[in-house]
Amino acid sequence: MKVNKKISTLLFSVLLLMLYTGITTTAGAQGVSFETNDGWELNITGRLPVFLVASGHDGYSADGEDQFATRIMTGFNPPDITFNISAPEYNGIKVTGIFQINHHLHGPSVQNAGLFEGRIADIRVEGDFGTINMGKGFGIFNSNSIADAGSGTGVGRFAGPDAADATLGRIGTGYTYANFNPRVTYTTPDMGGLSLKVGFINPEKPDGLSEEIEASMPRVESQADYVAGFDSGSIRFWAGGMVQNVDVVSENFDYNISGWDLGLRLASGGFGLTGSYSETQGVGADGLIGLSLTGSALAQADVDASQWYTEATYISGKLTLGASYGEGEQDEKSTVLGSSPDIKNELLMIFSRSLRTQNDVLAA
């Protein structure tokens, strides 16, 4: 009985709060929304992707034998709950805040460790001058390439039979990961289909926190994006770059983490075609920025690498069919810190999915 009273009191308090503040509530395919009489809005959305993954891995075991694994995993994008808050527009300026909490599924022998993370905590200020983003969020370099249809809502590349957290999508087999980092970015207004974006990103320190490594300035990332429409579809081109210095004090050695990329995405009459190519220095074939200087296949001090993929899709109603192929490759490199090996990653994906909205599920 006490529990019921507490629940009733809580519900009554929430109802009073809603009446007092003038909140109206709606629910639908886009999540749950709240709006006050004076123009404040809160929208809450979420996803919970779960996959049963069967994978084979050549020579993975200690004795050199292959290893097969069947795992229950999240996809490339882990489950999330996202809160979007919008302030009333003032003198043509819109201010919004986005906060996202993510939850990971884990591999064998990993329980209740690092279950939650906050990928996004971002303030967005938008007006005639363009858009400014401040806080933690997605990077710029290679970010358009990450929107591939195969792994974007699916699985993609595996990190091994004991992989934990999310799968890798096309990281290392098509693009460098535009990781979630603290940053400040500016995007111009639309200029006849053309927009430019530039940002200061928190720098990476390979091998983690160390007094022997200095990264004194933020990484600078930029991108030009052009979209043109025609009768049956649209075409999108982009080009971008990044640069950051790393100084290894103990060895009196410094190098740049840098790169450039080009891409296009064509959509016409249900058919889609995407192509992306990038070259990097100081980022290896793994496609992850700032992991390690020496000591493993992930060592990437001054290493030269490239990423590319191409993808074709067909969309009919809520059904998507597609195929893609891509590679990530690095050249052997020797520095005063050691050597990085030749690596080549390859990934072929054939995929299909049927998109069902929340209303479809409720009606089923």
BELDALIN-V841035 format. One record per pair of residues at least 6 apart in sequence whose ideal C-beta (glycine too) atoms are under 8 Angstrom apart, sorted by the first residue. I is the first residue (numbers start at 1). J is the second residue. If there is no record, write none. Layout:
# BELDALIN-V841035
i=<I & I>
j=<J & J>
This chain:
# BELDALIN-V841035
i=<17 & 18 & 21 & 21 & 22 & 22 & 22 & 23 & 23 & 23 & 24 & 24 & 25 & 25 & 25 & 26 & 26 & 27 & 28 & 28 & 29 & 29 & 29 & 30 & 30 & 31 & 31 & 31 & 31 & 32 & 32 & 32 & 33 & 33 & 33 & 33 & 34 & 34 & 34 & 35 & 35 & 38 & 39 & 39 & 39 & 40 & 40 & 40 & 40 & 41 & 41 & 41 & 42 & 42 & 42 & 42 & 43 & 43 & 43 & 44 & 44 & 44 & 44 & 45 & 45 & 45 & 46 & 46 & 46 & 46 & 47 & 47 & 47 & 48 & 49 & 49 & 49 & 49 & 49 & 49 & 50 & 50 & 50 & 50 & 51 & 51 & 51 & 51 & 51 & 51 & 52 & 52 & 52 & 53 & 53 & 53 & 53 & 53 & 53 & 53 & 53 & 54 & 54 & 54 & 55 & 55 & 55 & 55 & 55 & 55 & 56 & 56 & 56 & 57 & 57 & 57 & 57 & 57 & 57 & 57 & 58 & 59 & 59 & 60 & 60 & 60 & 60 & 61 & 67 & 68 & 69 & 69 & 71 & 71 & 71 & 72 & 73 & 73 & 73 & 73 & 73 & 73 & 74 & 74 & 74 & 74 & 74 & 75 & 75 & 75 & 75 & 75 & 75 & 75 & 76 & 76 & 76 & 76 & 76 & 76 & 76 & 76 & 76 & 76 & 77 & 77 & 77 & 78 & 78 & 78 & 78 & 78 & 78 & 79 & 79 & 79 & 80 & 80 & 80 & 80 & 80 & 81 & 81 & 82 & 82 & 82 & 82 & 82 & 83 & 83 & 83 & 83 & 84 & 84 & 84 & 85 & 85 & 85 & 85 & 86 & 86 & 86 & 87 & 87 & 87 & 92 & 92 & 93 & 93 & 93 & 94 & 94 & 94 & 94 & 95 & 95 & 95 & 95 & 96 & 96 & 96 & 97 & 97 & 97 & 98 & 98 & 98 & 98 & 98 & 99 & 99 & 99 & 99 & 100 & 100 & 100 & 100 & 101 & 101 & 101 & 102 & 102 & 102 & 102 & 103 & 103 & 104 & 104 & 104 & 104 & 104 & 104 & 105 & 105 & 106 & 106 & 106 & 106 & 107 & 107 & 107 & 108 & 110 & 114 & 118 & 119 & 119 & 119 & 120 & 120 & 120 & 120 & 120 & 121 & 121 & 121 & 122 & 122 & 122 & 122 & 122 & 123 & 123 & 123 & 124 & 124 & 124 & 125 & 125 & 125 & 125 & 126 & 128 & 129 & 130 & 130 & 130 & 130 & 131 & 131 & 132 & 132 & 132 & 132 & 133 & 133 & 133 & 133 & 133 & 133 & 134 & 135 & 135 & 136 & 136 & 136 & 136 & 137 & 137 & 137 & 138 & 138 & 139 & 139 & 139 & 139 & 139 & 139 & 139 & 139 & 140 & 140 & 140 & 140 & 140 & 140 & 140 & 140 & 140 & 140 & 140 & 141 & 141 & 141 & 141 & 141 & 141 & 141 & 141 & 141 & 141 & 142 & 142 & 142 & 142 & 142 & 142 & 142 & 142 & 142 & 142 & 143 & 143 & 143 & 144 & 144 & 144 & 144 & 144 & 144 & 144 & 144 & 145 & 145 & 145 & 145 & 145 & 145 & 145 & 145 & 145 & 146 & 146 & 146 & 146 & 146 & 146 & 147 & 148 & 148 & 148 & 148 & 148 & 148 & 148 & 149 & 149 & 149 & 149 & 149 & 149 & 149 & 149 & 150 & 150 & 150 & 150 & 150 & 150 & 150 & 150 & 151 & 151 & 151 & 151 & 151 & 152 & 153 & 154 & 154 & 154 & 155 & 155 & 156 & 156 & 156 & 156 & 156 & 156 & 156 & 156 & 157 & 157 & 157 & 157 & 157 & 157 & 157 & 157 & 157 & 158 & 158 & 159 & 159 & 170 & 170 & 170 & 170 & 171 & 171 & 171 & 171 & 172 & 172 & 172 & 172 & 172 & 172 & 172 & 173 & 173 & 173 & 173 & 173 & 173 & 173 & 173 & 173 & 174 & 174 & 174 & 174 & 174 & 174 & 174 & 174 & 174 & 174 & 175 & 175 & 175 & 175 & 175 & 175 & 176 & 176 & 176 & 176 & 176 & 176 & 176 & 176 & 176 & 177 & 177 & 177 & 179 & 179 & 181 & 181 & 182 & 182 & 183 & 183 & 183 & 183 & 183 & 184 & 184 & 185 & 185 & 185 & 185 & 186 & 186 & 186 & 187 & 187 & 187 & 188 & 188 & 188 & 189 & 193 & 193 & 193 & 194 & 194 & 194 & 195 & 195 & 195 & 196 & 196 & 196 & 196 & 197 & 197 & 197 & 197 & 198 & 198 & 198 & 198 & 199 & 199 & 199 & 200 & 200 & 200 & 201 & 201 & 201 & 201 & 201 & 201 & 202 & 202 & 203 & 203 & 203 & 203 & 203 & 203 & 203 & 203 & 204 & 204 & 204 & 204 & 204 & 204 & 204 & 205 & 205 & 205 & 205 & 206 & 206 & 206 & 206 & 206 & 206 & 206 & 206 & 207 & 207 & 207 & 211 & 212 & 212 & 212 & 213 & 213 & 213 & 213 & 213 & 214 & 214 & 214 & 215 & 215 & 215 & 215 & 216 & 216 & 217 & 217 & 218 & 219 & 219 & 219 & 219 & 220 & 220 & 220 & 221 & 221 & 221 & 222 & 222 & 222 & 223 & 223 & 223 & 223 & 224 & 224 & 224 & 225 & 225 & 225 & 226 & 226 & 226 & 227 & 227 & 227 & 228 & 228 & 228 & 230 & 232 & 232 & 233 & 233 & 233 & 233 & 234 & 234 & 235 & 235 & 235 & 235 & 236 & 236 & 236 & 237 & 237 & 237 & 238 & 238 & 238 & 238 & 239 & 239 & 239 & 239 & 240 & 240 & 241 & 241 & 241 & 241 & 242 & 242 & 242 & 243 & 243 & 243 & 244 & 244 & 244 & 245 & 245 & 245 & 245 & 246 & 246 & 246 & 246 & 246 & 246 & 246 & 247 & 247 & 248 & 248 & 248 & 248 & 251 & 251 & 253 & 253 & 253 & 253 & 255 & 255 & 255 & 255 & 255 & 256 & 256 & 257 & 257 & 257 & 257 & 257 & 257 & 258 & 258 & 258 & 259 & 259 & 259 & 259 & 259 & 260 & 260 & 261 & 261 & 261 & 261 & 262 & 262 & 262 & 263 & 263 & 263 & 263 & 264 & 264 & 264 & 265 & 265 & 265 & 266 & 266 & 266 & 270 & 270 & 270 & 271 & 271 & 271 & 272 & 272 & 272 & 272 & 272 & 272 & 273 & 273 & 273 & 273 & 274 & 274 & 274 & 274 & 274 & 274 & 275 & 275 & 275 & 275 & 276 & 276 & 276 & 276 & 277 & 277 & 277 & 278 & 278 & 278 & 279 & 279 & 279 & 280 & 280 & 280 & 280 & 281 & 281 & 281 & 281 & 282 & 282 & 282 & 282 & 283 & 283 & 283 & 283 & 283 & 284 & 284 & 284 & 284 & 284 & 284 & 284 & 284 & 284 & 285 & 285 & 285 & 285 & 285 & 285 & 285 & 285 & 286 & 286 & 286 & 286 & 286 & 286 & 287 & 287 & 288 & 291 & 291 & 292 & 292 & 292 & 293 & 293 & 293 & 293 & 293 & 294 & 294 & 294 & 295 & 297 & 297 & 297 & 299 & 299 & 299 & 299 & 300 & 300 & 301 & 301 & 301 & 301 & 301 & 302 & 302 & 303 & 303 & 303 & 303 & 304 & 304 & 304 & 305 & 305 & 305 & 305 & 306 & 306 & 306 & 306 & 307 & 307 & 307 & 307 & 308 & 308 & 309 & 309 & 309 & 309 & 309 & 310 & 310 & 310 & 311 & 311 & 311 & 312 & 312 & 312 & 313 & 313 & 313 & 314 & 314 & 314 & 315 & 318 & 318 & 318 & 319 & 319 & 319 & 320 & 320 & 320 & 320 & 320 & 321 & 321 & 322 & 322 & 322 & 322 & 323 & 323 & 323 & 323 & 324 & 324 & 325 & 325 & 325 & 325 & 326 & 326 & 327 & 327 & 327 & 327 & 328 & 328 & 328 & 329 & 329 & 329 & 330 & 330 & 330 & 331 & 332 & 332 & 332 & 332 & 333 & 333 & 334>
j=<23 & 25 & 36 & 37 & 36 & 37 & 38 & 34 & 35 & 36 & 34 & 35 & 32 & 33 & 34 & 32 & 33 & 33 & 358 & 359 & 357 & 358 & 359 & 43 & 45 & 43 & 44 & 45 & 46 & 43 & 44 & 45 & 41 & 42 & 43 & 44 & 41 & 42 & 43 & 41 & 42 & 88 & 87 & 88 & 89 & 85 & 86 & 87 & 88 & 84 & 85 & 86 & 83 & 84 & 85 & 86 & 83 & 84 & 86 & 81 & 82 & 83 & 84 & 81 & 82 & 84 & 79 & 80 & 81 & 82 & 77 & 79 & 80 & 79 & 74 & 75 & 77 & 78 & 79 & 153 & 72 & 73 & 74 & 105 & 72 & 73 & 74 & 75 & 154 & 155 & 70 & 71 & 72 & 69 & 70 & 71 & 72 & 73 & 155 & 158 & 167 & 68 & 69 & 70 & 68 & 69 & 70 & 71 & 158 & 161 & 66 & 67 & 68 & 66 & 67 & 68 & 69 & 158 & 160 & 161 & 66 & 65 & 66 & 66 & 67 & 160 & 161 & 67 & 161 & 161 & 161 & 162 & 107 & 161 & 163 & 105 & 105 & 107 & 155 & 163 & 166 & 167 & 104 & 105 & 165 & 166 & 167 & 151 & 153 & 154 & 155 & 156 & 166 & 167 & 151 & 152 & 153 & 154 & 155 & 156 & 166 & 167 & 168 & 169 & 152 & 153 & 166 & 102 & 103 & 104 & 105 & 165 & 166 & 102 & 103 & 104 & 100 & 101 & 102 & 103 & 119 & 100 & 101 & 98 & 99 & 100 & 101 & 120 & 97 & 98 & 99 & 100 & 96 & 97 & 98 & 96 & 97 & 98 & 99 & 94 & 95 & 96 & 94 & 95 & 96 & 127 & 128 & 125 & 126 & 127 & 124 & 125 & 126 & 127 & 123 & 124 & 125 & 126 & 123 & 124 & 126 & 122 & 123 & 124 & 120 & 121 & 122 & 124 & 137 & 118 & 120 & 121 & 122 & 118 & 119 & 120 & 121 & 116 & 117 & 118 & 116 & 117 & 118 & 119 & 115 & 116 & 114 & 115 & 117 & 164 & 165 & 166 & 164 & 165 & 113 & 115 & 164 & 165 & 162 & 163 & 164 & 162 & 164 & 165 & 136 & 136 & 137 & 180 & 135 & 136 & 137 & 138 & 180 & 135 & 136 & 137 & 133 & 134 & 135 & 136 & 137 & 133 & 134 & 135 & 131 & 132 & 133 & 131 & 132 & 133 & 134 & 132 & 189 & 189 & 186 & 187 & 188 & 189 & 186 & 187 & 184 & 185 & 186 & 187 & 183 & 184 & 185 & 186 & 187 & 199 & 184 & 182 & 183 & 180 & 181 & 182 & 183 & 180 & 181 & 183 & 178 & 180 & 178 & 179 & 180 & 181 & 183 & 199 & 201 & 221 & 178 & 185 & 197 & 198 & 199 & 201 & 221 & 222 & 223 & 240 & 242 & 176 & 178 & 221 & 222 & 223 & 240 & 241 & 242 & 259 & 261 & 175 & 176 & 177 & 178 & 240 & 259 & 261 & 276 & 278 & 307 & 178 & 223 & 240 & 223 & 225 & 236 & 238 & 240 & 263 & 265 & 276 & 170 & 174 & 175 & 261 & 263 & 276 & 278 & 307 & 309 & 152 & 169 & 170 & 175 & 177 & 178 & 265 & 169 & 170 & 174 & 274 & 309 & 311 & 324 & 272 & 274 & 311 & 313 & 320 & 322 & 324 & 351 & 156 & 170 & 311 & 322 & 323 & 324 & 349 & 351 & 157 & 167 & 169 & 170 & 349 & 169 & 353 & 349 & 351 & 353 & 167 & 169 & 167 & 168 & 169 & 170 & 171 & 173 & 347 & 349 & 167 & 168 & 169 & 170 & 171 & 172 & 173 & 345 & 347 & 167 & 168 & 167 & 168 & 309 & 324 & 326 & 347 & 177 & 286 & 287 & 288 & 285 & 286 & 287 & 288 & 307 & 328 & 345 & 287 & 307 & 309 & 326 & 327 & 328 & 345 & 346 & 347 & 276 & 287 & 307 & 308 & 309 & 324 & 326 & 327 & 328 & 347 & 261 & 276 & 278 & 287 & 307 & 309 & 259 & 261 & 278 & 280 & 283 & 287 & 288 & 289 & 307 & 287 & 288 & 289 & 288 & 289 & 201 & 202 & 201 & 202 & 199 & 200 & 201 & 202 & 218 & 199 & 200 & 197 & 198 & 199 & 200 & 197 & 198 & 199 & 195 & 196 & 197 & 195 & 196 & 197 & 195 & 226 & 227 & 228 & 224 & 225 & 226 & 224 & 225 & 226 & 222 & 223 & 224 & 225 & 222 & 223 & 224 & 225 & 220 & 221 & 222 & 223 & 220 & 221 & 222 & 218 & 219 & 220 & 218 & 219 & 220 & 221 & 242 & 244 & 218 & 219 & 215 & 216 & 217 & 218 & 219 & 244 & 246 & 290 & 215 & 219 & 244 & 246 & 257 & 289 & 290 & 213 & 215 & 246 & 290 & 213 & 246 & 290 & 291 & 292 & 293 & 300 & 301 & 213 & 292 & 293 & 249 & 248 & 249 & 250 & 246 & 247 & 248 & 249 & 293 & 246 & 247 & 249 & 244 & 245 & 246 & 247 & 245 & 247 & 244 & 245 & 244 & 242 & 243 & 244 & 257 & 242 & 243 & 244 & 240 & 241 & 242 & 240 & 241 & 242 & 238 & 239 & 240 & 241 & 238 & 239 & 240 & 236 & 237 & 238 & 236 & 237 & 238 & 234 & 235 & 236 & 234 & 235 & 236 & 268 & 268 & 269 & 266 & 267 & 268 & 269 & 266 & 267 & 264 & 265 & 266 & 267 & 264 & 265 & 266 & 262 & 263 & 264 & 261 & 262 & 263 & 264 & 260 & 261 & 262 & 263 & 260 & 261 & 258 & 259 & 260 & 261 & 257 & 258 & 259 & 256 & 257 & 258 & 256 & 257 & 258 & 254 & 255 & 256 & 257 & 254 & 255 & 256 & 257 & 282 & 290 & 301 & 253 & 254 & 254 & 293 & 301 & 337 & 336 & 337 & 301 & 335 & 336 & 337 & 281 & 282 & 301 & 302 & 335 & 281 & 282 & 280 & 281 & 282 & 283 & 289 & 290 & 280 & 281 & 282 & 278 & 279 & 280 & 281 & 283 & 278 & 279 & 276 & 277 & 278 & 279 & 276 & 277 & 278 & 274 & 275 & 276 & 277 & 273 & 274 & 275 & 272 & 273 & 274 & 272 & 273 & 274 & 314 & 315 & 316 & 312 & 313 & 314 & 311 & 312 & 313 & 314 & 315 & 322 & 310 & 311 & 312 & 313 & 309 & 310 & 311 & 312 & 313 & 324 & 308 & 309 & 310 & 311 & 307 & 308 & 309 & 310 & 306 & 307 & 308 & 306 & 307 & 308 & 304 & 305 & 306 & 304 & 305 & 306 & 307 & 302 & 303 & 304 & 305 & 300 & 301 & 302 & 303 & 289 & 290 & 300 & 303 & 305 & 291 & 298 & 299 & 300 & 303 & 305 & 330 & 340 & 343 & 305 & 307 & 328 & 329 & 330 & 343 & 344 & 345 & 297 & 298 & 300 & 328 & 343 & 345 & 307 & 328 & 298 & 298 & 300 & 298 & 299 & 300 & 299 & 300 & 301 & 337 & 338 & 301 & 337 & 338 & 338 & 340 & 341 & 343 & 337 & 338 & 339 & 340 & 330 & 340 & 333 & 335 & 337 & 338 & 340 & 333 & 335 & 330 & 331 & 333 & 340 & 330 & 331 & 333 & 328 & 329 & 330 & 331 & 327 & 328 & 329 & 330 & 326 & 327 & 328 & 329 & 326 & 327 & 324 & 325 & 326 & 327 & 347 & 324 & 325 & 326 & 322 & 323 & 324 & 322 & 323 & 324 & 320 & 321 & 322 & 320 & 321 & 322 & 321 & 354 & 355 & 356 & 352 & 353 & 354 & 351 & 352 & 353 & 354 & 355 & 351 & 352 & 349 & 350 & 351 & 352 & 348 & 349 & 350 & 351 & 348 & 349 & 346 & 347 & 348 & 349 & 346 & 347 & 344 & 345 & 346 & 347 & 343 & 344 & 345 & 343 & 344 & 345 & 340 & 342 & 343 & 342 & 339 & 340 & 341 & 342 & 339 & 340 & 340>
